Amino acid sequence: MVNSLSAEVELYPTRVGGLSFPVMPALIECVPNFSEGRDKAKVDAIVEAMKVPGVSLLDRESDADHNRSVITLVGDREPLIEGVLRGIGKAAELIDLTKHTGAHPRMGATDVVPFIPIEGVTLEDCVQMARELGQKVWERYKIPVYFYESAAVRPERTNLENIRRGQFEGIRDEIATVQERMPDVGEPKVHPTAGAMAIGARKFLVAYNVFLNTADVSIAKKIGKAVRFSNGGLRYVKGMGVEVRGLAQVSMNLTDTDQTPIARVYEFVKREAARYGVMPLSSEIVGLVPKKALEDAAEWFLQVENFDSSLILENRLAAVSSGKVAIGGLRAGIEPFLEQLAAPTAAPGGGSAAAAAGAMAASLAAMVAGMSRGKKAYLQPEAAHSTALARLAALREDLKAAIDADTDAFNQVMAAYKAAKQKDDGGVGVRAALQQATLVPLVVAERAAEAGRIAESLRSITNPNMASDLDTAIALAGAAVKGAVANVNINLESLEGAPETFLQDVRQRLGVLLKSASRNFTVV
């Protein structure tokens, strides 16, 4: 049984939906995995070592069969690096891999340390954090380090399983003599008891395991091989088979639940299990999971035709309490936004309206796909419907978030101009605000164009009686693209002295966007 302990969490006013803005400290998640899941006192000591100001404990899970603990932390850059570094040192002090056994593969006392961008930070920022931590680990503890996922310095090391092949014993025997096994940081020798470790940067990952109603672990291994992408299985899935608590378990990491939802993974495992005469007994999530991933699973299994995140009571209450939604039906829900648009103020304006149009395009297209999915006449393209629905849900959330994000970006520009009058900073603050105000509508245009492309792709695989809904979705997407691009261009005109790399990147993305948009659907 996995034991979970959640500590009091320091709250940040984060924004969901895929867009982040520099209005708060950077927020990074780190999920170090330690090779100890049976001795609570040792795990307590490791967790205690990582408690530094500026770092919060979100979750703690230990599994005796895996003999592994997964700790979830959040914090800003410097305190998070220092806190994790202390935990690595404590683990090296307490854990002896020469005496360690468990179902889960391992290469070090601290096995893996991934950094995940949450708010006000990019994946590249997390790559730099991984590299910095790797250097400090070797300098302070003489533990050799391998970089994986987005932090990998060698293409073959992007996949963690390639690094961890043979586990601690295999690496110990080959690290000094086999070129492919030499570390990225440190001398080619493992720490005598703490082994080696992998440090990386990645997007949010969900650790998801499915128990089978059999003790035959060879079946779980076959299913794990079939489900993982590296063997031709599902994209964004890594899998293996292990024995846990006397049962065969398919242990998986889902690296993008927007693209490959949890429900689809479960159904795949269930189908593969049936080939061997067994079935899933239960499943578990280790660590944390995004709320949206569970909402997507509910939509998948319940087949609710009109499903939307706003139908969830807690989501609606949160929206109402924030003043973004009024109670009283569809008209009441949209009326506050329309009144704000009509008010004689500069924001919300065209950028927010473009984002709203894009969100409606994604919603309409999702409705059409949802109305055809699972129907007898459309069973063959059911997988395509599900793929479209998963992506459209993500696009809808991004575009909904951008409605407020565009207004926030405009207000930041106005505040920067005001501050510039009081303090001469050479225009740095204004340029930074204008760059952000340029990026928001650029993302809106890209997301809306993608929604339009998906809507167009649904024509031949959905009910033809809903063609007018697709026409409307495509028209809305085109309007969103045109309006958002207009906002990008007007901000570019004001960006004097902006870095040339930024301008080149924006223009390149605009070129790709407009070429793709004109090829796939009509921009109004």
SULVENLIN-V120091 format. One record per residue. N is the residue number from 1. RES is the residue in three letters. SS is DSSP state (hx for helix, st for strand, lp for the rest). PHI is phi in degrees with one decimal (NA if undefined). BURIAL is I if it has 16 or more other ideal C-beta (glycine too) atoms within 10 Angstrom, else O. Layout:
# SULVENLIN-V120091
<<N & RES & SS & PHI & BURIAL> <N & RES & SS & PHI & BURIAL>>
This chain:
# SULVENLIN-V120091
<<1 & MET & lp & NA & O> <2 & VAL & lp & -83.9 & I> <3 & ASN & st & -97.5 & O> <4 & SER & st & -118.0 & O> <5 & LEU & lp & -134.4 & O> <6 & SER & lp & -104.2 & O> <7 & ALA & lp & -92.9 & O> <8 & GLU & lp & -63.0 & O> <9 & VAL & lp & -108.1 & O> <10 & GLU & lp & -74.5 & O> <11 & LEU & lp & -89.0 & O> <12 & TYR & lp & -124.1 & O> <13 & PRO & lp & -77.7 & O> <14 & THR & lp & -76.7 & O> <15 & ARG & lp & -110.5 & I> <16 & VAL & lp & -94.9 & O> <17 & GLY & lp & 112.8 & I> <18 & GLY & lp & 93.2 & I> <19 & LEU & lp & -112.2 & I> <20 & SER & lp & -130.6 & I> <21 & PHE & lp & -137.8 & O> <22 & PRO & lp & -77.8 & O> <23 & VAL & lp & -119.0 & O> <24 & MET & lp & -158.0 & O> <25 & PRO & lp & -61.5 & O> <26 & ALA & lp & -61.5 & I> <27 & LEU & st & -125.1 & I> <28 & ILE & st & -122.1 & I> <29 & GLU & st & -99.4 & I> <30 & CYS & st & -135.4 & I> <31 & VAL & st & -127.9 & I> <32 & PRO & st & -68.3 & I> <33 & ASN & st & -109.3 & I> <34 & PHE & st & -110.5 & I> <35 & SER & lp & -84.6 & I> <36 & GLU & lp & -157.2 & I> <37 & GLY & lp & -135.7 & I> <38 & ARG & lp & -115.5 & I> <39 & ASP & lp & -101.4 & O> <40 & LYS & hx & -60.6 & O> <41 & ALA & hx & -62.4 & O> <42 & LYS & hx & -67.1 & I> <43 & VAL & hx & -64.7 & I> <44 & ASP & hx & -56.8 & O> <45 & ALA & hx & -66.7 & I> <46 & ILE & hx & -66.4 & I> <47 & VAL & hx & -62.9 & I> <48 & GLU & hx & -61.0 & O> <49 & ALA & hx & -64.7 & I> <50 & MET & lp & -87.4 & I> <51 & LYS & lp & -80.6 & O> <52 & VAL & lp & -124.1 & I> <53 & PRO & lp & -56.1 & O> <54 & GLY & lp & 95.0 & O> <55 & VAL & st & -121.7 & I> <56 & SER & st & -119.9 & I> <57 & LEU & st & -87.2 & I> <58 & LEU & st & -93.7 & I> <59 & ASP & st & -160.3 & I> <60 & ARG & st & -145.2 & I> <61 & GLU & st & -136.7 & I> <62 & SER & st & -127.1 & I> <63 & ASP & st & -132.0 & I> <64 & ALA & lp & -70.5 & I> <65 & ASP & lp & -67.8 & I> <66 & HIS & lp & -72.0 & I> <67 & ASN & lp & 51.8 & I> <68 & ARG & st & -154.0 & I> <69 & SER & st & -125.7 & I> <70 & VAL & st & -116.5 & I> <71 & ILE & st & -112.6 & I> <72 & THR & st & -110.1 & I> <73 & LEU & st & -121.7 & I> <74 & VAL & st & -135.4 & I> <75 & GLY & st & 174.2 & I> <76 & ASP & lp & -84.7 & I> <77 & ARG & hx & -53.0 & I> <78 & GLU & hx & -65.7 & O> <79 & PRO & hx & -63.6 & O> <80 & LEU & hx & -67.7 & I> <81 & ILE & hx & -60.2 & I> <82 & GLU & hx & -65.7 & I> <83 & GLY & hx & -63.0 & I> <84 & VAL & hx & -65.7 & I> <85 & LEU & hx & -59.6 & I> <86 & ARG & hx & -65.3 & I> <87 & GLY & hx & -64.0 & I> <88 & ILE & hx & -62.4 & I> <89 & GLY & hx & -63.8 & I> <90 & LYS & hx & -66.6 & I> <91 & ALA & hx & -64.0 & I> <92 & ALA & hx & -63.5 & I> <93 & GLU & hx & -74.3 & I> <94 & LEU & hx & -102.8 & I> <95 & ILE & lp & -108.7 & I> <96 & ASP & lp & -113.0 & O> <97 & LEU & hx & -67.6 & I> <98 & THR & hx & -68.2 & O> <99 & LYS & hx & -114.7 & O> <100 & HIS & lp & -92.8 & I> <101 & THR & lp & -135.8 & O> <102 & GLY & lp & 177.3 & I> <103 & ALA & lp & -71.2 & I> <104 & HIS & lp & -87.0 & I> <105 & PRO & lp & -59.5 & I> <106 & ARG & lp & -151.8 & I> <107 & MET & lp & -126.4 & I> <108 & GLY & st & -151.1 & I> <109 & ALA & lp & -58.1 & I> <110 & THR & st & -96.4 & I> <111 & ASP & st & -83.4 & I> <112 & VAL & st & -138.7 & I> <113 & VAL & st & -136.4 & I> <114 & PRO & st & -98.0 & I> <115 & PHE & st & -104.9 & I> <116 & ILE & st & -127.7 & I> <117 & PRO & st & -71.0 & I> <118 & ILE & st & -114.6 & I> <119 & GLU & st & -150.7 & I> <120 & GLY & lp & 66.6 & I> <121 & VAL & lp & -153.1 & I> <122 & THR & lp & -103.8 & O> <123 & LEU & hx & -63.2 & O> <124 & GLU & hx & -63.6 & O> <125 & ASP & hx & -59.5 & I> <126 & CYS & hx & -67.5 & I> <127 & VAL & hx & -60.3 & I> <128 & GLN & hx & -64.9 & O> <129 & MET & hx & -63.9 & I> <130 & ALA & hx & -61.0 & I> <131 & ARG & hx & -64.7 & I> <132 & GLU & hx & -64.3 & O> <133 & LEU & hx & -63.2 & I> <134 & GLY & hx & -58.2 & I> <135 & GLN & hx & -62.7 & O> <136 & LYS & hx & -68.6 & I> <137 & VAL & hx & -61.4 & I> <138 & TRP & hx & -67.9 & I> <139 & GLU & hx & -62.2 & O> <140 & ARG & hx & -90.1 & O> <141 & TYR & hx & -121.9 & I> <142 & LYS & lp & 58.3 & O> <143 & ILE & lp & -103.6 & I> <144 & PRO & lp & -68.2 & I> <145 & VAL & st & -126.2 & I> <146 & TYR & st & -114.1 & I> <147 & PHE & st & -100.4 & I> <148 & TYR & st & -134.3 & I> <149 & GLU & st & 52.6 & I> <150 & SER & lp & -67.3 & I> <151 & ALA & lp & -87.4 & I> <152 & ALA & lp & -59.1 & I> <153 & VAL & lp & -100.9 & O> <154 & ARG & lp & -127.5 & O> <155 & PRO & hx & -54.0 & O> <156 & GLU & hx & -69.9 & O> <157 & ARG & hx & -97.9 & I> <158 & THR & lp & -59.7 & I> <159 & ASN & lp & -88.1 & I> <160 & LEU & hx & -58.3 & I> <161 & GLU & hx & -64.5 & O> <162 & ASN & hx & -68.0 & I> <163 & ILE & hx & -73.7 & I> <164 & ARG & hx & -86.3 & I> <165 & ARG & lp & -54.3 & O> <166 & GLY & lp & 84.5 & O> <167 & GLN & hx & 57.0 & I> <168 & PHE & hx & -56.4 & I> <169 & GLU & hx & -65.4 & O> <170 & GLY & hx & -65.3 & O> <171 & ILE & hx & -65.9 & I> <172 & ARG & hx & -57.5 & I> <173 & ASP & hx & -79.4 & O> <174 & GLU & hx & -116.6 & I> <175 & ILE & lp & -59.4 & I> <176 & ALA & lp & -92.3 & O> <177 & THR & lp & -117.5 & O> <178 & VAL & lp & -106.9 & O> <179 & GLN & hx & -55.1 & O> <180 & GLU & hx & -67.3 & O> <181 & ARG & hx & -100.8 & I> <182 & MET & lp & -70.5 & I> <183 & PRO & lp & -74.0 & I> <184 & ASP & lp & -80.5 & I> <185 & VAL & st & -133.9 & I> <186 & GLY & lp & 102.9 & I> <187 & GLU & lp & -77.0 & O> <188 & PRO & lp & -76.9 & O> <189 & LYS & lp & -154.3 & O> <190 & VAL & lp & -78.4 & I> <191 & HIS & st & -65.4 & I> <192 & PRO & lp & -51.5 & O> <193 & THR & lp & -119.0 & I> <194 & ALA & lp & -95.2 & I> <195 & GLY & st & 69.7 & I> <196 & ALA & lp & -128.8 & I> <197 & MET & st & -149.8 & I> <198 & ALA & st & -116.7 & I> <199 & ILE & st & -124.9 & I> <200 & GLY & st & -148.2 & I> <201 & ALA & st & -136.6 & I> <202 & ARG & st & -158.4 & I> <203 & LYS & lp & -77.6 & I> <204 & PHE & lp & -58.9 & I> <205 & LEU & lp & -119.5 & I> <206 & VAL & st & -110.1 & I> <207 & ALA & st & -86.4 & I> <208 & TYR & st & -129.1 & I> <209 & ASN & st & -123.0 & I> <210 & VAL & st & -120.6 & I> <211 & PHE & st & -85.8 & I> <212 & LEU & st & -102.8 & I> <213 & ASN & lp & -85.5 & O> <214 & THR & lp & -153.5 & I> <215 & ALA & lp & -96.5 & O> <216 & ASP & lp & -76.9 & I> <217 & VAL & hx & -69.1 & I> <218 & SER & hx & -63.7 & O> <219 & ILE & hx & -68.6 & I> <220 & ALA & hx & -61.2 & I> <221 & LYS & hx & -65.8 & I> <222 & LYS & hx & -65.4 & I> <223 & ILE & hx & -68.2 & I> <224 & GLY & hx & -59.2 & I> <225 & LYS & hx & -67.3 & I> <226 & ALA & hx & -71.0 & I> <227 & VAL & hx & -82.1 & I> <228 & ARG & lp & -76.1 & I> <229 & PHE & hx & -64.0 & O> <230 & SER & hx & -63.1 & O> <231 & ASN & hx & -111.1 & O> <232 & GLY & lp & 92.3 & O> <233 & GLY & lp & -87.9 & I> <234 & LEU & lp & -77.8 & I> <235 & ARG & lp & -63.4 & O> <236 & TYR & lp & 67.3 & I> <237 & VAL & st & -127.9 & I> <238 & LYS & st & -117.6 & I> <239 & GLY & st & -146.1 & I> <240 & MET & st & -156.9 & I> <241 & GLY & st & -112.4 & I> <242 & VAL & st & -140.6 & I> <243 & GLU & st & -104.4 & O> <244 & VAL & st & -135.7 & I> <245 & ARG & lp & 53.5 & O> <246 & GLY & lp & 78.6 & O> <247 & LEU & st & -121.1 & I> <248 & ALA & st & -77.5 & I> <249 & GLN & st & -128.0 & I> <250 & VAL & st & -92.6 & I> <251 & SER & st & -99.4 & I> <252 & MET & st & -135.5 & I> <253 & ASN & st & -116.0 & I> <254 & LEU & st & -105.3 & I> <255 & THR & lp & -91.2 & I> <256 & ASP & lp & -158.1 & I> <257 & THR & lp & -76.2 & I> <258 & ASP & lp & -71.3 & I> <259 & GLN & lp & -81.2 & I> <260 & THR & lp & -126.6 & I> <261 & PRO & lp & -64.2 & I> <262 & ILE & hx & -56.7 & I> <263 & ALA & hx & -60.4 & I> <264 & ARG & hx & -66.1 & I> <265 & VAL & hx & -64.9 & I> <266 & TYR & hx & -59.7 & I> <267 & GLU & hx & -63.6 & O> <268 & PHE & hx & -63.0 & I> <269 & VAL & hx & -61.7 & I> <270 & LYS & hx & -61.4 & O> <271 & ARG & hx & -66.5 & O> <272 & GLU & hx & -65.4 & I> <273 & ALA & hx & -61.2 & I> <274 & ALA & hx & -61.5 & O> <275 & ARG & hx & -64.3 & O> <276 & TYR & lp & -106.7 & I> <277 & GLY & lp & 75.8 & O> <278 & VAL & lp & -125.1 & I> <279 & MET & lp & -151.9 & O> <280 & PRO & st & -64.2 & I> <281 & LEU & st & -97.8 & O> <282 & SER & st & -167.4 & O> <283 & SER & st & -140.6 & I> <284 & GLU & st & -144.6 & I> <285 & ILE & st & -113.1 & I> <286 & VAL & st & -101.3 & I> <287 & GLY & lp & 88.7 & I> <288 & LEU & lp & -101.9 & I> <289 & VAL & lp & -141.1 & I> <290 & PRO & lp & -63.5 & O> <291 & LYS & hx & -56.0 & O> <292 & LYS & hx & -62.1 & I> <293 & ALA & hx & -62.5 & I> <294 & LEU & hx & -74.9 & I> <295 & GLU & hx & -62.7 & I> <296 & ASP & hx & -63.1 & I> <297 & ALA & hx & -65.0 & I> <298 & ALA & hx & -62.5 & O> <299 & GLU & hx & -63.2 & I> <300 & TRP & hx & -61.8 & I> <301 & PHE & hx & -78.3 & O> <302 & LEU & hx & -84.6 & O> <303 & GLN & lp & 55.2 & O> <304 & VAL & lp & -74.7 & O> <305 & GLU & lp & -67.1 & O> <306 & ASN & lp & -104.0 & O> <307 & PHE & lp & -66.6 & I> <308 & ASP & lp & -155.0 & O> <309 & SER & hx & -57.9 & I> <310 & SER & hx & -71.8 & O> <311 & LEU & hx & -76.6 & O> <312 & ILE & lp & -77.7 & O> <313 & LEU & hx & -52.2 & O> <314 & GLU & hx & -64.0 & O> <315 & ASN & hx & -65.3 & O> <316 & ARG & hx & -66.9 & O> <317 & LEU & hx & -62.3 & O> <318 & ALA & hx & -63.6 & O> <319 & ALA & hx & -67.3 & I> <320 & VAL & hx & -65.8 & O> <321 & SER & hx & -65.4 & O> <322 & SER & lp & -85.2 & O> <323 & GLY & lp & 84.5 & O> <324 & LYS & lp & -86.3 & O> <325 & VAL & lp & -136.1 & I> <326 & ALA & lp & -99.5 & O> <327 & ILE & lp & -83.2 & O> <328 & GLY & lp & 132.3 & O> <329 & GLY & hx & 96.5 & O> <330 & LEU & hx & -59.8 & O> <331 & ARG & hx & -63.0 & O> <332 & ALA & hx & -65.9 & O> <333 & GLY & hx & -70.2 & I> <334 & ILE & hx & -93.1 & O> <335 & GLU & hx & -60.9 & O> <336 & PRO & hx & -58.0 & O> <337 & PHE & hx & -66.5 & I> <338 & LEU & hx & -64.7 & O> <339 & GLU & hx & -65.7 & O> <340 & GLN & hx & -66.0 & O> <341 & LEU & hx & -63.0 & O> <342 & ALA & hx & -79.1 & O> <343 & ALA & lp & -65.2 & O> <344 & PRO & lp & -77.8 & O> <345 & THR & lp & -129.2 & O> <346 & ALA & lp & -71.2 & O> <347 & ALA & lp & -138.3 & I> <348 & PRO & lp & -69.9 & I> <349 & GLY & lp & -136.8 & I> <350 & GLY & hx & -62.1 & I> <351 & GLY & hx & -65.0 & I> <352 & SER & hx & -66.6 & I> <353 & ALA & hx & -63.7 & I> <354 & ALA & hx & -62.7 & I> <355 & ALA & hx & -63.2 & I> <356 & ALA & hx & -64.0 & I> <357 & ALA & hx & -63.7 & I> <358 & GLY & hx & -63.8 & I> <359 & ALA & hx & -63.2 & I> <360 & MET & hx & -65.7 & I> <361 & ALA & hx & -61.3 & I> <362 & ALA & hx & -63.7 & I> <363 & SER & hx & -66.8 & I> <364 & LEU & hx & -63.4 & I> <365 & ALA & hx & -61.8 & I> <366 & ALA & hx & -64.6 & I> <367 & MET & hx & -58.9 & I> <368 & VAL & hx & -64.3 & I> <369 & ALA & hx & -63.2 & I> <370 & GLY & hx & -66.5 & I> <371 & MET & hx & -72.3 & I> <372 & SER & hx & -98.4 & I> <373 & ARG & lp & -62.8 & I> <374 & GLY & lp & 83.9 & O> <375 & LYS & lp & -75.2 & O> <376 & LYS & hx & -55.9 & O> <377 & ALA & hx & -73.7 & O> <378 & TYR & hx & -130.5 & I> <379 & LEU & lp & -70.6 & O> <380 & GLN & lp & -60.6 & O> <381 & PRO & lp & -88.9 & I> <382 & GLU & hx & -59.8 & O> <383 & ALA & hx & -63.4 & O> <384 & ALA & hx & -66.4 & I> <385 & HIS & hx & -62.0 & I> <386 & SER & hx & -64.6 & I> <387 & THR & hx & -62.5 & I> <388 & ALA & hx & -63.4 & I> <389 & LEU & hx & -62.9 & I> <390 & ALA & hx & -63.0 & I> <391 & ARG & hx & -71.0 & I> <392 & LEU & hx & -64.0 & I> <393 & ALA & hx & -62.4 & I> <394 & ALA & hx & -65.9 & I> <395 & LEU & hx & -63.4 & I> <396 & ARG & hx & -60.2 & I> <397 & GLU & hx & -65.3 & I> <398 & ASP & hx & -61.4 & I> <399 & LEU & hx & -71.2 & I> <400 & LYS & hx & -61.6 & I> <401 & ALA & hx & -62.7 & I> <402 & ALA & hx & -70.3 & I> <403 & ILE & hx & -58.5 & I> <404 & ASP & hx & -77.8 & I> <405 & ALA & hx & -62.0 & I> <406 & ASP & hx & -64.7 & I> <407 & THR & hx & -63.5 & I> <408 & ASP & hx & -60.3 & I> <409 & ALA & hx & -63.2 & I> <410 & PHE & hx & -62.8 & I> <411 & ASN & hx & -63.3 & O> <412 & GLN & hx & -66.3 & I> <413 & VAL & hx & -63.4 & I> <414 & MET & hx & -62.3 & O> <415 & ALA & hx & -66.4 & O> <416 & ALA & hx & -67.0 & I> <417 & TYR & hx & -62.3 & O> <418 & LYS & hx & -65.1 & O> <419 & ALA & hx & -66.6 & O> <420 & ALA & hx & -65.0 & I> <421 & LYS & hx & -69.2 & O> <422 & GLN & hx & -88.5 & O> <423 & LYS & lp & -143.9 & O> <424 & ASP & lp & -79.6 & O> <425 & ASP & lp & -111.5 & O> <426 & GLY & lp & 75.3 & O> <427 & GLY & lp & 83.0 & O> <428 & VAL & hx & -62.1 & O> <429 & GLY & hx & -63.4 & I> <430 & VAL & hx & -65.8 & I> <431 & ARG & hx & -62.1 & I> <432 & ALA & hx & -62.5 & I> <433 & ALA & hx & -67.1 & I> <434 & LEU & hx & -67.5 & I> <435 & GLN & hx & -62.6 & I> <436 & GLN & hx & -65.1 & I> <437 & ALA & hx & -67.4 & I> <438 & THR & hx & -82.2 & I> <439 & LEU & hx & -69.4 & I> <440 & VAL & hx & -59.2 & I> <441 & PRO & hx & -66.6 & I> <442 & LEU & hx & -64.1 & I> <443 & VAL & hx & -64.5 & I> <444 & VAL & hx & -58.7 & I> <445 & ALA & hx & -61.3 & I> <446 & GLU & hx & -66.4 & I> <447 & ARG & hx & -67.4 & I> <448 & ALA & hx & -64.9 & I> <449 & ALA & hx & -61.6 & I> <450 & GLU & hx & -65.8 & I> <451 & ALA & hx & -60.0 & I> <452 & GLY & hx & -64.5 & I> <453 & ARG & hx & -64.2 & I> <454 & ILE & hx & -64.6 & I> <455 & ALA & hx & -59.2 & I> <456 & GLU & hx & -63.4 & I> <457 & SER & hx & -68.2 & I> <458 & LEU & lp & -82.1 & I> <459 & ARG & hx & -55.0 & O> <460 & SER & hx & -84.5 & O> <461 & ILE & hx & -125.7 & I> <462 & THR & lp & -132.6 & I> <463 & ASN & lp & -58.8 & O> <464 & PRO & hx & -63.5 & O> <465 & ASN & hx & -69.3 & O> <466 & MET & hx & -104.8 & I> <467 & ALA & hx & -60.2 & O> <468 & SER & hx & -66.2 & O> <469 & ASP & hx & -67.3 & I> <470 & LEU & hx & -66.9 & I> <471 & ASP & hx & -58.1 & O> <472 & THR & hx & -65.4 & I> <473 & ALA & hx & -60.0 & I> <474 & ILE & hx & -67.6 & I> <475 & ALA & hx & -64.4 & I> <476 & LEU & hx & -63.7 & I> <477 & ALA & hx & -62.2 & I> <478 & GLY & hx & -63.1 & I> <479 & ALA & hx & -63.4 & I> <480 & ALA & hx & -63.2 & I> <481 & VAL & hx & -61.9 & I> <482 & LYS & hx & -62.1 & I> <483 & GLY & hx & -65.4 & I> <484 & ALA & hx & -67.1 & I> <485 & VAL & hx & -62.5 & I> <486 & ALA & hx & -59.9 & O> <487 & ASN & hx & -69.3 & I> <488 & VAL & hx & -60.9 & I> <489 & ASN & hx & -64.4 & O> <490 & ILE & hx & -69.1 & O> <491 & ASN & hx & -73.4 & I> <492 & LEU & hx & -61.4 & I> <493 & GLU & hx & -62.7 & O> <494 & SER & hx & -92.6 & O> <495 & LEU & lp & -89.8 & I> <496 & GLU & lp & -77.6 & O> <497 & GLY & lp & 81.2 & O> <498 & ALA & lp & -70.8 & I> <499 & PRO & lp & -55.6 & O> <500 & GLU & hx & -62.5 & O> <501 & THR & hx & -62.6 & O> <502 & PHE & hx & -65.6 & O> <503 & LEU & hx & -62.2 & O> <504 & GLN & hx & -63.0 & O> <505 & ASP & hx & -62.8 & O> <506 & VAL & hx & -63.0 & I> <507 & ARG & hx & -64.3 & O> <508 & GLN & hx & -64.6 & O> <509 & ARG & hx & -64.9 & I> <510 & LEU & hx & -63.3 & I> <511 & GLY & hx & -61.7 & O> <512 & VAL & hx & -62.3 & O> <513 & LEU & hx & -61.1 & I> <514 & LEU & hx & -67.3 & I> <515 & LYS & hx & -63.9 & O> <516 & SER & hx & -66.6 & I> <517 & ALA & hx & -63.0 & I> <518 & SER & hx & -68.5 & O> <519 & ARG & hx & -81.4 & O> <520 & ASN & hx & -102.4 & I> <521 & PHE & lp & -161.6 & I> <522 & THR & lp & -81.0 & O> <523 & VAL & lp & -87.0 & I> <524 & VAL & lp & -58.8 & O>>
